[in-house]
Amino acid sequence: MAAKPSRHIVVTGAGTGIGRAIARRLDRDGASLTLLARDRSRLEETAAMLEQPAHVVGCDIRDRSKVEKAFAGAAEKLGPVHALVACSGLGGSNGGDTGADRFDELVATNLNGTYYCCRAALANLAPGPEARHIVVMSSILARIAVPDYTGYSASKAGLLGLVRSLAATLGDDNVQVNAICPGWVDTDMAWEGLDAIAASTSGTREEAYRDAMRDVPLGRMGQPDDIAGTVAWLLSPDARGVTGQAIDQNGGAWVG
C-alpha cells in the first residue's frame, strides 16, 4: 500500500520565536512544510532544525504580488496547500525607537500581509473533502488596552474580524479558520517589550518582568511550544468543530 501523502502546511514568520516552534512541531507531526518570511537566513536556520526537508521562501508579505508568487511556487514544489499558519508580524508601539509613527507599517504587515497570505493560500488550496485550515496569530492586545500600541492593537483586532468573516465564508467548503491570541510568550519580541518598559520606568528588565507577571494569574510567560501545541490541536480532527474562534492563551491575563 502506498504511503499517504503528508499535508502541505505553509508557516509564515517561521524564522524566529513562535513561528519557529510551530514549524518544528508540525515537522515532528509529519507535515511537509513551506517556511516563509522576509529573512531567508533565519528560515534556513529553522529548516536545519527539522527532521524533513522544507521549502524555504524569502518574501515580504506586504507585497501582494510576491506573496501570490510565493504560494504558487510552494504549491508547485510540495503540492496544494492543506493549511496556512500565519505568524509573520511586527510588534512594538507606534513610536518605536525613533518616535516616528509606525501605524501604517504595523497594519500593512500584521493585517494586510496576513490577508494576502490567506488569499494566496485559498488560491492554492488542496481539494476536500478533508478539512483544510487557516490559523492566524493575533494577540492579547486585540483584547486589552495598552498605551501607544494603537497600530499593533488595531492590526491584531482586525485579524479577529478577518478570521470570523473567513470562517463564515468558507464553512461550506470545510475550511476551518481560527486565531490564537497569545499573551506574554518567551520570545525576543516579548523581551524587547520588557526592555522598553524598563527603559521608560528607569528600572531593570527583572523588575519589568516581575511587574508584568503580576497581571498573569499563572505568574509566568508562556513558551513558544505552548502555542505550537495549540496550533497542532486546531489542525487535528479533535478540533473539527472549531472555526471562527479566537483561542486566548495568555496565562489567564485576559478572560473573556
C-alpha positions as CSV (number, residue, x, y, z in Angstrom):
1,M,0.0,0.0,0.0
2,A,1.4,3.4,-0.9
3,A,2.1,5.8,1.9
4,K,-0.5,8.5,2.5
5,P,0.9,11.9,1.3
6,S,1.7,14.3,4.1
7,R,-0.1,17.5,4.4
8,H,1.5,20.6,2.9
9,I,1.4,23.4,5.5
10,V,2.7,26.9,5.0
11,V,4.1,28.6,8.1
12,T,4.9,32.3,7.8
13,G,7.2,34.0,10.3
14,A,8.9,30.7,10.7
15,G,12.4,32.1,11.2
16,T,12.0,33.0,14.9
17,G,10.0,32.6,18.1
18,I,6.5,31.2,17.9
19,G,6.7,30.6,14.1
20,R,9.9,28.5,14.5
21,A,8.3,26.5,17.3
22,I,5.2,25.8,15.2
23,A,7.4,24.7,12.3
24,R,9.3,22.3,14.5
25,R,6.1,20.8,16.0
26,L,4.4,20.3,12.6
27,D,7.5,18.8,11.2
28,R,7.6,16.2,14.0
29,D,3.9,15.6,13.3
30,G,4.8,14.6,9.7
31,A,3.8,17.6,7.7
32,S,5.5,18.9,4.6
33,L,6.4,22.5,5.3
34,T,6.9,25.7,3.4
35,L,8.6,28.3,5.6
36,L,8.1,31.9,4.5
37,A,9.4,35.2,5.9
38,R,11.5,38.2,4.9
39,D,14.7,37.0,6.5
40,R,15.7,33.9,4.5
41,S,18.8,33.2,6.6
42,R,16.7,32.7,9.7
43,L,14.4,30.4,7.8
44,E,17.4,28.3,6.7
45,E,18.3,28.1,10.4
46,T,14.8,26.8,11.2
47,A,14.9,24.4,8.2
48,A,18.2,22.9,9.6
49,M,16.4,22.0,12.8
50,L,13.7,20.0,11.1
51,E,13.6,16.2,10.5
52,Q,12.4,16.6,6.9
53,P,13.5,18.9,4.2
54,A,11.4,22.1,4.0
55,H,10.7,24.5,1.1
56,V,12.1,27.9,2.2
57,V,10.9,31.2,0.6
58,G,12.1,34.7,1.4
59,C,9.2,37.0,0.9
60,D,7.9,40.3,2.3
61,I,4.2,39.6,3.0
62,R,3.4,43.3,2.5
63,D,3.9,42.8,-1.3
64,R,0.8,41.1,-2.6
65,S,2.2,40.0,-5.9
66,K,5.2,38.5,-4.3
67,V,3.0,36.6,-1.8
68,E,0.9,35.2,-4.7
69,K,4.0,34.1,-6.5
70,A,5.5,32.5,-3.3
71,F,2.4,30.5,-2.6
72,A,2.0,29.4,-6.2
73,G,5.7,28.3,-6.2
74,A,5.2,26.4,-2.9
75,A,2.2,24.6,-4.4
76,E,4.2,23.6,-7.4
77,K,7.0,22.3,-5.2
78,L,5.1,20.5,-2.5
79,G,1.5,20.2,-3.8
80,P,-1.6,22.1,-2.9
81,V,-1.8,23.8,0.5
82,H,-3.7,22.0,3.3
83,A,-3.1,24.6,5.9
84,L,-1.7,28.1,6.5
85,V,-0.3,29.1,9.9
86,A,0.1,32.9,9.6
87,C,2.7,34.1,12.2
88,S,4.5,36.8,10.4
89,G,4.1,40.2,12.1
90,L,5.7,43.2,13.7
91,G,5.4,44.2,17.3
92,G,6.1,47.3,19.3
93,S,4.5,50.7,19.9
94,N,3.6,53.2,17.3
95,G,6.6,55.4,18.1
96,G,9.3,52.7,18.1
97,D,12.8,53.8,18.9
98,T,12.8,56.9,16.7
99,G,9.5,58.5,17.6
100,A,8.1,58.1,14.1
101,D,4.6,57.0,13.6
102,R,4.6,53.2,12.7
103,F,0.8,52.8,12.3
104,D,0.9,52.2,8.6
105,E,3.8,49.8,8.8
106,L,2.2,47.7,11.6
107,V,-1.1,47.5,9.8
108,A,0.4,46.8,6.4
109,T,2.4,43.8,7.9
110,N,0.1,42.4,10.5
111,L,-3.3,42.8,8.9
112,N,-2.8,43.4,5.2
113,G,0.0,41.0,4.8
114,T,-1.8,38.2,6.7
115,Y,-4.9,38.8,4.4
116,Y,-2.7,38.5,1.3
117,C,-1.3,35.2,2.7
118,C,-4.9,33.9,3.4
119,R,-6.0,34.8,-0.1
120,A,-2.9,33.2,-1.7
121,A,-3.4,30.0,0.4
122,L,-7.0,29.8,-0.7
123,A,-6.0,30.2,-4.4
124,N,-3.7,27.1,-4.0
125,L,-5.9,25.1,-1.6
126,A,-5.9,21.3,-1.6
127,P,-9.2,19.7,-2.6
128,G,-11.6,18.4,0.0
129,P,-13.5,16.7,1.5
130,E,-11.0,16.6,4.3
131,A,-10.9,19.8,6.4
132,R,-8.4,22.5,5.4
133,H,-7.2,25.1,7.8
134,I,-6.1,28.7,8.3
135,V,-4.7,29.6,11.7
136,V,-3.8,33.3,12.3
137,M,-1.6,34.6,15.1
138,S,-3.4,37.6,16.8
139,S,-2.6,38.8,20.4
140,I,-3.9,39.6,23.8
141,L,-3.5,43.2,22.7
142,A,-6.5,42.7,20.4
143,R,-8.5,42.4,23.7
144,I,-6.9,44.8,26.2
145,A,-5.8,48.5,26.1
146,V,-2.1,49.4,26.2
147,P,-0.9,53.0,25.7
148,D,0.7,53.9,22.4
149,Y,0.1,50.5,20.8
150,T,-2.7,51.7,18.5
151,G,-1.2,50.3,15.3
152,Y,-0.4,46.9,16.8
153,S,-3.7,46.6,18.7
154,A,-5.7,47.7,15.7
155,S,-4.0,45.3,13.4
156,K,-4.4,42.4,15.8
157,A,-8.0,43.2,16.5
158,G,-8.6,43.4,12.7
159,L,-7.3,39.9,12.4
160,L,-10.1,38.6,14.6
161,G,-12.7,40.2,12.3
162,L,-10.9,38.7,9.3
163,V,-11.0,35.3,10.9
164,R,-14.7,35.5,11.7
165,S,-15.6,36.6,8.2
166,L,-13.4,34.0,6.5
167,A,-14.9,31.3,8.8
168,A,-18.4,32.3,7.8
169,T,-17.5,32.4,4.1
170,L,-15.6,29.2,3.9
171,G,-17.5,26.9,6.2
172,D,-19.5,25.2,3.4
173,D,-16.1,24.3,1.8
174,N,-15.0,22.6,5.0
175,V,-12.2,25.2,5.6
176,Q,-11.7,26.0,9.3
177,V,-10.4,29.4,10.2
178,N,-9.2,30.3,13.7
179,A,-7.0,32.7,15.6
180,I,-4.8,32.4,18.6
181,C,-4.3,35.3,21.0
182,P,-1.1,34.8,23.0
183,G,-0.1,36.9,25.9
184,W,3.4,37.1,27.2
185,V,5.4,34.4,25.4
186,D,9.2,33.8,25.9
187,T,10.4,35.3,22.6
188,D,12.8,38.0,21.5
189,M,9.8,40.3,20.8
190,A,8.5,39.9,24.4
191,W,11.8,40.6,25.9
192,E,12.3,43.7,23.7
193,G,8.9,44.9,25.0
194,L,10.1,44.4,28.6
195,D,13.3,46.2,27.9
196,A,11.3,49.1,26.5
197,I,9.1,49.1,29.7
198,A,12.3,49.0,31.9
199,A,13.8,51.9,30.0
200,S,10.6,54.0,30.3
201,T,10.5,53.5,34.1
202,S,14.3,53.6,34.7
203,G,14.0,50.1,36.1
204,T,15.6,46.8,35.3
205,R,14.5,44.0,33.0
206,E,13.9,41.8,36.0
207,E,11.7,44.5,37.6
208,A,9.7,44.9,34.4
209,Y,9.2,41.1,34.2
210,R,8.0,40.9,37.8
211,D,5.6,43.8,37.3
212,A,4.2,42.3,34.1
213,M,3.7,38.9,35.6
214,R,1.5,40.4,38.4
215,D,-1.2,40.6,35.8
216,V,-0.8,37.0,34.8
217,P,-2.6,34.5,37.1
218,L,-0.2,31.7,36.3
219,G,2.6,34.1,37.1
220,R,4.9,33.2,34.2
221,M,5.4,33.7,30.5
222,G,4.2,31.1,28.1
223,Q,6.5,29.2,25.9
224,P,6.5,29.1,22.1
225,D,5.9,25.3,22.3
226,D,2.7,26.0,24.1
227,I,1.4,27.9,21.1
228,A,2.7,25.3,18.8
229,G,0.7,22.7,20.7
230,T,-2.5,24.7,20.3
231,V,-1.8,25.0,16.5
232,A,-1.3,21.3,16.3
233,W,-4.7,20.7,18.0
234,L,-6.5,23.2,15.8
235,L,-5.2,21.3,12.7
236,S,-6.2,17.9,14.1
237,P,-9.6,16.1,13.8
238,D,-10.1,16.7,17.6
239,A,-10.9,20.3,16.7
240,R,-13.2,19.6,13.8
241,G,-16.0,21.6,15.3
242,V,-13.9,24.7,15.9
243,T,-14.0,27.6,13.5
244,G,-14.3,31.4,13.7
245,Q,-12.8,31.3,17.1
246,A,-10.1,33.2,19.0
247,I,-8.2,31.0,21.4
248,D,-6.9,33.0,24.3
249,Q,-3.6,31.6,25.6
250,N,-2.3,34.1,28.0
251,G,-1.9,32.5,31.4
252,G,-5.3,34.0,32.5
253,A,-4.3,37.6,31.9
254,W,-7.5,38.1,30.0
255,V,-10.6,36.1,30.5
256,G,-13.5,36.8,28.2
